[in-house]
Amino acid sequence: MKKTICTLFATAMATTAMCSCNYHKKAPQEGADLSAKTETVATSETAQQEEKLTFKHFENEQKGKGYEAKLIIDYPMGGDATLVDSLRTYILDSANTFNDDGNPLGAFQGDMNDGQKVFNYYFNLSANYLKRSVEDLGDSNPFGDFVLAKQVTKEHETDKFVTMFFECYIYEGGAHGMSFCEGRTFSKANAQSVTWDMFKNLKAMNPYVKSGLKKYFEVSSDSELKDCLMGSDVNDIPLPACDPYFTKDGVCFVYSIYEISSYAAGMPTFVIPYDQARQFLNEEGLQLLP
C-alpha cells in the first residue's frame, strides 16, 4: 500500500513516527539568534526580464539537545509585484510557527526583498520554539527529540501559472508525529490561487476520484476500495478539504491524514490528467490549462 507523496526528511526521520503542523505546545520566549548558516542558491530563471518570475533557494537545519529544526524555502525575488506579494504571503504563512491557539508567533517586519533576512527570521522562530519547548520539559522529557521540519518549494511553472508545494512534519511527543502537505497554484494573470470555486459538476467527478484512489491504494474493486476508506460511500466519496493544484501532468488532489482513511494509509493522493479534468473547470480554470 502506498503511504504518501510527502517525503520531507524521510531518511533522517525513518525511525520517528509522523503529526499536525497546526498543533503546537508553548510559544518560545524571545531568545538569542541561533546563527543559522544558510546556503543560498539561485534557482529558476535569471532576472533578465523585469516581469520574469525568479526565486532564490534557502535552506537550513539545526540539531540541538533534544530537538531538530529544518526549513527549506524557494523565495520569490523578482517578477510581477502582485504575484510576488501573493507568493510571499503564502510561503511565509506556511513557514511560520504557531501557538496552541493557532496564532503565528511572529511576522517579519523588515525589507521583504532581503530574502536572506526573511528566511533567517522564520528559521530562528521555529528553532527557538523547539529549543524553548525542550528546555521547559527539562531532563524529564520521555518522548525523544522534538522535530519541526517545513519546506515550501516551487513545484511547477508555466507561462500561465506557478505552483508551490508545502510539506510539514512535526513531532512533539506521543506515539507518532504528523505530516501535512498541499500544493497551491497561482495564476500569473491575476495572482489569485486555484480553489474549488474554479470547479463545477463536483458530484460528476466521483468516478475519477474513485479511479485515482484505487491507484493510490493499489486495489481494483469497489469492495477493496471501501475497505481502505473510513465509512465513505465509494459512489459518493467526499472531495479533499485542501484545494486542488496544477502539476505538470494534471490536477492533483490530496487528502490529509485521517480525512478519509486511517493514519497508516498516509495522505491519499492522485492526479486527474488535464484532458479529463477540463470538463470540471469553469472559464477561469480553463484559462490556466497548459
N, C-alpha and C positions, 0 to 999 in steps of 0.2 A: 504494500500500500504506500502510495506517495504521501509525504508529510507536508511540505510547504515549499513555496518558491523563495521564501525568505531565508537566506543563508548567511546573514551577517555574523561574522566571527564564529562560524560553526566549528571550525577546527579548534580554536582556543577554548571553546566552551562545550566541547563534546561531552564532558562529564558533569556539566551543570545543567539542570533542567530548566525549561523555559518559562515571562509574566507581564501585567498590563502597563503600557507606557504612561497611562494617566494615573497610576497608583503610586503615590509617594508617601513617605512617613513624615519626617521632620524637616522643616526648612533649615538650610545651613545658616549659621551666623556668618557675618562678613569676616573673611579671613584674608591672609596674605595671598598674593598672586602665586599660582603654583608653577610659574615659569615654564609654561608649555613650550616645547620645542617643536614648532610646526613646520612641516615640509610644505612648500607651495610649488605646484607645478601647473603651468598654463595648459589648459585643455580646451577643446572645442576650437573654433575658428579664430584667426587673428583679427584684430580690430582695424582692418584697412578701410572698412566702410563704417561710417558713423552709426548706422542703424543696425549693423550686423550684431547678433547676439553672441556675446563672449562670456566664458566662465573661467574662474581660477579654482583649482582643486586644493583643498586644505584638509589635512588630517593629523590627528594626534592621539596618543594613547598614554595613559599613566596608570601604573600599578603601585599602589601604596599598601600599607599594612591593613589588610582586611578588605580591600576594595580594588576595583578596576574600572576606569572610565575610558571611553573611547568615543571620538566624534569624527565624522567624515562629512564634508560639505563640498558640493560644487556651487560656488558663489558667483552670481551674475555680476560682471564687471562693466559691461558695455552693451549698448543696444537701445531700442526704443525705451524711453524713460518710463512710460506707463507699464509696459510689460516687465521691465526690470524691477519696478517697485512691487508689482504683484508677485513676482517670483521670490523676491527677498522676503516679503511678508510671510509667504507660505513656508519658506525654508526656515526662517528664524522662529516662527511659531512652532514648527516641528522640532527644532533643535533645542528649544527652551526646556527648563526643568520646572516641575510643578509641585505645589504643596498638597496636603491632604484634601483641601477644598477645591482642587483643580485650578488654582490661580498660579500664574507664572511667577517665578521667584525674582525675575528681573527683566529689564529691557535695555538694550544698548542705546546710549544717548549721544554717542559721538558721530563722527563722519561715516555715514553708511557706505561711502565709496572706498573706505580703507578696509578692504576685506580681511586683512591680517588681524587688525584690532577687533573687528566684529567677531571673527572666529575665536580668537583668544578669549573674548569675554564669555561666550557661551560654553566653551570648553571648560574654563575655570569655574563657571557656575555649576556645572554638573559634577566636576571633580571635587569641589569644595563641599557640595551637598553630600556626596558619598563619604568623604573623609569625616565630616561632622557626624553623620549618622552612625558610622562605625565607632567613633570616639564616644558618643553618647551611650553606646552599649558597653563600652569598656571591655574587660577581659572575659565578660560573661557571654559573649556572642556565640551561640551554639549553631549558627547557621552556615558558617563558611563565608567566603569572600562575597561581598555585595558587588553587583555589576550593573552598570548603566552604559549601554552602547547604542549609538544612533548614527544613521547616515542618511543624507538627503543628496542624491546624485541625479545627474541628467540621464534619463532612460532612453529617450529617442527624440529626434528633432527633424522636422520637415520645413518647407517654406511656409506652411500654414499653422503649425503648432509646435510646441515643445512640451515634453512630458518629463516630470520629475518623479523619482521613486524614493519613498521614505521607508526605512526599516528601523525598528526599535526592539531592543531586548533589555529587560530589567529583571534582576533577581535581588530581593531583599529579605530572604528567608523563606521558610516553608518547604513544601515537598518539591516544588519546581518554580521556575521563573515563568515569565510570559513574554511572548513576542507579538509584534504587530507590524503589518506592512500595508502600504497603499500606494497607488500611483495617482498623480494629479496632472491633467492635461490642460494647458493654457493656449488659448487662441492668440495668434500673433496679430490678428486684425483688431481685437478689442481688449486683449489681456484678461478676458474672463475665462474661468475654468469650466471644464466639462462637468455637468451634473446630470442627474436623472431627468431634469427638465428638458434635456435635448432628445429624450427618447419617447416613443409613442407605442401604442399597442403592446403594453408590457406583458399582459397575460399571454399574448401570442408568442412570446419569447420562450415559454416553458419547454417546448421540445428541444430548443438549442441549449437551454440551461441543463436539462436532463442529460443530453448527449455530452456536454462538457464535463459534468460531474462524473459520469460513467468513465470517461477517460481518466479523470483525476484519480478516482478510486480503483481504476483498473477492473471494472466489472462490466458485464454485458447485458444483464437483465434488469427489469424494473424491480423485481423482488430482491435482487442482490443490492441494488442501489438503496432501496428502502431500509435495508439492514444497516447501511452506512450512515443514515440520517437519523436525527433525533426527533422523531414524530412527524416529520414533514410528509405531506402527500406528494408522491413522486409526480403526480399530474398537476400539482399546484405548488411548486417549490418557491418559497419567498426569495426575492432578489436580494443581493448583498446590501447591507447598510451603507458601505463605502461606495462612493461614486465610481463608475467605470472609468477606465483611462485608455488612451490610444497608444498602441505599440507599433512596432514595425510590421507585425503580421495581422493585426486586427484589434478589436476591442476586448480588453482584458477585464475580468470580473474576479474579485477576491472576497471571500468570506472570512471574517475574523474567527479566531479560536472560540469554540463553543457556540458559534452563531447558528449552525445547522447540524453540527456533528460533534463528536467527542474531542477532548484535548489531544488524544493520540492521533487523530486524523489531521492535525495541523490546521492550515488555512486553505480550504478547498479553493482552487484557482483554475480558471480555464479561459481560453481565448475564442471569440467568435470571429472568423475571418471577415474582412470588410465587405466582401461580396454578399455575405449572408446578413451582416449587421445593418447594411444600408437601408433595408426595409423598415427598420425600427427607429431610424433617426429623423428628426424634423429638419427643416431647411437650414437652421443654424448648425446642426450637427453635420449635415451633408457637406456643407461648405468647408469642413475641416478634413474631409477624406483625402488621402493621398491621390 
